[in-house]
Amino acid sequence: MSDAGGPLDGIRVIDVGTRISAPFCAGLLGELGADVIKVELPGEGDFMRTMGPFVPVDDGARYSLPWAVEGRGRRGVTCDLRTPEGKELFKRLVATADVLCENFRPGTMERWGLGPDDLPEDLVFVRISVFGQSGPYAPRPGLDRLGIAFGGLLNLTGEPDRPPVRPGVTVSDYLTGVFAAFASVSALYRRDAGGRDAGGRDAGGRDAGGRDAGGRGTGQGEIIDAPLYASVLRILEWTLAGYDKLGIVRRREGNRLSHSAPLDNYPTGDGTYICIVAGSDANFARLCAAMGRPELTEDPRFATLADRGANGDAINGIVADWTSALSAEEITERCVAHDVPVGTAYSAADIFADPHMAARGDLVSVDDPVIGAVRQQAPFPRLANHPAAVPRGAPRLGQHNHEVWCGLVGLREDELSDLVARGVV
């Protein structure tokens, strides 16, 4: 939750997930102004709390930096959903909420008596899993790697003559979280504002604004089934259509494309890599000018995009020879001067030092309750009329138990103390 209002101000989200995907979905909604409350198991908490790298803190303890990033922007409470008292307490909390995000193995929430049929009908219930809530693979366990493998991305990542390489971050977890957040906002709109047909009335006979006489939407919640693999499948470009119509089984191409050149991550003279994208005729001519090699545009091997694609090794080799003799800064200056698309493969140190990112506020300093200020990525995307505030720091385990269980849900002090003593909270 941020301190400034946003488009989702007044919306409450319950994050009962773990690791990345469901919590990330909840966090995105929080950056749009929603009040996010994370529910964790007493004494243990989210698995992310155990993942390094760690920052040393008092008494020899260690604090997880992944948790400091993934846990930000929410209040934190504890509750054992496996106990009868925990289930009832959780239901009372959910009764105050609009969205619930979970990413347990399918059937887990139902076994706890907390499935969609057990919770309010107006709740938007986000369910993230590896293979989805239905289908023969639904019960299988798995994590991000299975999402990118089953979704078809892993087979396309890496060099042609080497094994597949996973992307550097957990793509399917984050990507599914984004899709799920988008679906959540859509479901909230349908519930609260309603939809309408071409004649200005929806299925319930509401007016042209999509509202009934009381200004309400449909009032119906939604169940969002968001498998990790399906978000990856959705971004496969022409891969499936190519197989369906042309029998093409797309393979790994490394940093190049078989139909376009010059395009690669080229080595520089100061030990980094720089990406140059100059496949089109116009960009190729500009790159040749930047390199001081205008005659290359007259070489029949490189006359057209198809010619350059067929002679990719030759033209990419020429560009690599040029970049290897210069620093990344020199290459960038020459390419920018000639309007050639260019970008250095940035490290974290490069990101921190970049003036463009500083000017746009792409990094923020989050006040973590354990280790103090932590610079990390700013909320994204940004709305001009509702600028996001800096998220609150990731909560200590159970940090907001009293605030939520007594102040929001309505427990008495002695009731909360009893639940804590018995390990329910």
N, C-alpha and C positions, 0 to 999 in steps of 0.2 A: 504493500500500500504506500502511496506517495502522500505527501502533505498537501498537495494541491489537487483541486478537483479535476476530473477528466471526463471523457464521454461515458465511461462506465461508473461514474460516481453514484453511489447508492446500491450498486450490485455487490453481493457477497459471494465469494468463491471458497469452497472447502477443498483443500488439497490433502488427499489421503494417500497420495502416491509415494513412490520412492525412486531413488536414483534421478533420472533426468526427464523423461518424456511428459508424464502427467504433471510433475511440478513445474516444468518449463511452460506448459500450456497455462497453468494457473498464474505463473509469474508474468506472462505476457498480458493477461487480463488485468493483473495488478498494475502494470505500467500504464494501462489505459484508465486507471482510476479506481478499479474494483478493490474492495477490502478482502484480502486473501488470508485465510486462517489455515495453517498447516497442522494436521493431526498426526502425531508420531507415537510409537510404542514406548511406554514408560521404561526408563532405564537404558534403552537402546537407541531409539531414534532412527532417522533415515540412514540408510547404508552410506550415503554420500559423506556423512560425518567421519567415516573411517578411511576415506580415500585421500592419498597424498597427491601432491607434495604438502608438507606440513610446516607450520610456523611454530617455533618453540614458544611456550607461554610459561606462566609461573609453575613452580613445583615440578619441573621436568615434564609437564604435559605437552601435548602437541595439538595444534588446531588445523583443521583441514581447509586449505584454500579452495578446493572444489566446492565445499559446502558454503564457504563465504560468498561464492558467486551464485551457485544454484539455489541457495536458501534465502537469498535477499528478497525484500519487498513483501514480507508477510509477517503475520503474528504466528507464534508457535505455542501449541498446547500438546499435552500428552493424554492418551486414552487407549486402553486395551480393548479393542473391538471384539475380542474373542470371549469376553466375559459378559454375562447378562446385564450387569450394571453399566458396563462400557457401551454396549449396544444402545441401551435406552438413552444414555447421555448423548451419544453421537446423534441419535435421531432428533433429540431436542435441538442440537446445534444445527443440523441440516434443515430443520423447520424454519430457521431464520435465513436460509441461504437461497441463492438463485442457481448456482452451478456447483457440481461436484466433479472433481477430477480424480480418477484412479487408474492404476496400471498393474493390477494384480493379474495372476493367471485366471482366465475365464472360469467362472463358477465360484471363485473365492468369496466375493461379496454376497452371493446367494447363500452359501454355506453359513455365513455369519448372520444371515437374516437381514441383510442390508442391501439387497438387490433392488432394482427399479420398482418392483411390486411392493416393496416394503417402505418406500420413501414417497414424499409428496409428488403428486401428479404434475405440478408445475415446475419441477426441478429439471434443469438441463444436466443430464448425466453423461459425462465424458468417460469413455471406456477405451483405454489404450492397451494393446497387447501386441505380441509379435505377429500372430496369424489371424486375429479377429475373434469375435464372440461365437462364430459358427463355422461350419466346415470341418472336414476330417482332421485338419492339423491344429484346430483351435486349442486342444488341451496341452499341446507341447510347450515345454519351457523354452526360453530363449532371451537373448538380449540384442543390442543394436547390430552386432555383426550378422546375425541371421536375417535381420531386416534388409540390409544392403545386399546380402547374398541371394535371398529368395526373391527380392524385388528386382534383381537383374543388374544392379549397379556394380557389384564387386567384379563380375566377369568383364566389365568394360574398363576397369581401373588398373593401370600399370603398363609396362612395356610389352610388346607383342610376343617376345620370346622368353618371358619370365612369368612366374606365378602372379595371380591377382594381388593387388596391394590395397589394403583398406585406406579410406580417406583419413586425414590426420585428426579429425574430430568425429564424434558420434552422430553421423549425419541422419540416420533414420530416426533416432530419438528426437533430435531437435526439429527435424522437418515435420514429423508427425505432430509434435507439440504445436507447431505453427498452424498446420491444417486444422487441428482440433480447436485451437483458439478462434480461428476464422469461423468454423462451424458453430462454435458456442455463441459468438456474437450474432450470427444469422438466426439461430434458434431463439435467442433472447428477443431479437427484433420481432420474429413471428409471434412469440408469446405475448409481448407487451404492446406492440404496435399493430400487428396483424398484417395480412396480405390481402390483395383484392384482385378480382378478375378484370377483364377488359371493360366491363360495364360499370366498374367502380364498386362492386360488391364482392366480398369474399364468400367462402362456402357457408359461413354462418349468417349471411345477409347483412354484414356490417357496411358502413358507409364508404364513400370514396377515399377517406383517409385511412381505411383499414381498421376502424374502431367501431365498437358498438356505442349505444347511447351514452354509456358511462365513460367513454374514452379509452376503453381497454382493448387489448389485442385478443388473441384466441384463448389466452390463459393456459394453454397446454405446454407442458415441458417437452423434452426430447431426449432420446438416447442416441448418443454419437458413438458409433463403432469405428474406431480408428486403429487399424493394424499398422505396425511399423513397416512391413513390406509394401503395403498399398501406397503409402506416401512416396516411396522410392519408385514404385511402378509408374506413378502418375507423372514423373519427370523424365521418363526414358526417351523423350523426343520422338524420333521416327522409328525407333528400334522395332516395335511390334508391327507397325504398319508395313515396314520394309520386309519383315519376314512373311507377313500375310500375303502381300501382293507380289513380291519379287523373290521370295525364298532366301533373302539375305540374313545370315546369322552374324550379327555385328560382333566384332572382336576388339580386343585392346589395341590401341594405337599410340599409347604413350603420350608424349606431350605434343605430338603432331597430328595432323589430319591428312588422310590419304588424298583428299580432293582439294586441298588448299595449302599454299606455300607462298612466301616464307611465313612460318608460324612455329614458334618453339620457345622454350625457356633457355635462353642462350647464356653461356658462361661469360663472365666479365673479367677484366684484368685485375680487379680487386677482390676476387674470390667469392662473388655472389652470383646470382642468376637474374636475368632480366627477360621479361616476356615482351615480345614484339609481335603484333598482329598486322600483317601486311599482305593478306591474300588477294584483295581486290586489285584491279588494275591501277586505280588511283592511288591507293596506299602503297603499292609496290613502287610506283614511279617516285613517290615522295621519299620512300626509304632509300631508293637508289641515289637520290639527290643528297640525302642526309649522310650516306656513306661516301659520297664523292665518286660514285660509280654510275653515272647516268647512262653509260653505254649498255648496261645490263638490260635495259628496257628494249634494246634492239636485238638481243640474243634470241634466236628462234626457240631455244629451249624454254625461255621464260616469257614468251610473247603473250600468252593468255593464261587465265586461271587454270584451265585444264593442262596446259603445257607445264606450268609451274608445279602442279600437283604430281604430274608424271615424272618430273625431275626434281622432286622434293629434296633428295639427298644433296644434290649439287647446289641448289640455291640456299638451302639451310646451312650448308657447309661454308659458303661464301659469307653469309651473315655472321656465323659463329666466329670465323676468322677475324672479322671486323670488331665484334664486341669483345673478343678476348684481349685485344690490344688497348682497350679503353676502360676507364672506371665506369661504374653504374651511373654516377652523376654526369659524366661526360656524354655517355650514350643517351641518357634522358634529355639532356639539354639539346643535343642535335636532333633527336626525334621530335621533341616538342616544337623546336624551331621550324621543322618541316611538316608539322601536323600529322605525325605518324603515331598511332596508338602504341603506348609503351608503359610498362610498369615493372618496378623491381619486386622480386619475391620477398616481401617484408617479413622480418622477424619481429618479435615483441618489442625489442629495442628500437627498431625502425618506426614502429607504430607510435611509441611514446615520443619520438623525436620529430615526427612529421608535422609541419606547420599547418597543412590543410586540415588534418584531423583536430589539431588544437583549435583552429579557427571555428570549426563546426561543433566543437564540444563533444567529440566522439568518445572521450573518456570522462568518467566521473569518479569522484572520491566518495566511496560509501563508508559510512561510520559503522564499523562492525563492533558489537558489544564486547568482543573478546580481544581483538588485536588492533582496534582503532581503525584509522582511515586506511582503506584499501582501494587503490585506483583500478578500475575495471571498465568494461564496455558500458556505454550509456544506453538508456532505453531506446528502442527502435521498433517500429518506425515513429516518426514525429508528426504531430498535428500542429499546424500553425496557430490555431485558435485555442488549443489545449496543450501547451508545452508540458511535458512530463517533468515532475520533480525528481530529485535524486532518490532512488529507492532506500527504504530503511534497511539496516544491516540484517544479515541472517540471524534469526533468534537463537538464543541459548535453548537447550532442550527444556521444554515446559516453561519458557520465560513468561508467557502470557496466560498461564493457567488461571490465576485468580481473576484477571481482567476479563477473560472470556467466560469461564465456567460460572463465576459469580455475577459479574457485571452484565454479561450478555444473555447467558442461558438462565440465570436466576437461582443457582445453588446457594444455600446458606453456607456460612463459614464452616460450621461444624460438619455439614455434609461433605464439603470439599476435603476437609481434613481427614474424614473417615475414608473417603475413596483413595486419598494419597497413601494412608496407612496400610490399606489392603492391596495396593499396587494396581488399582484400576486406573488411576490417573498419575 
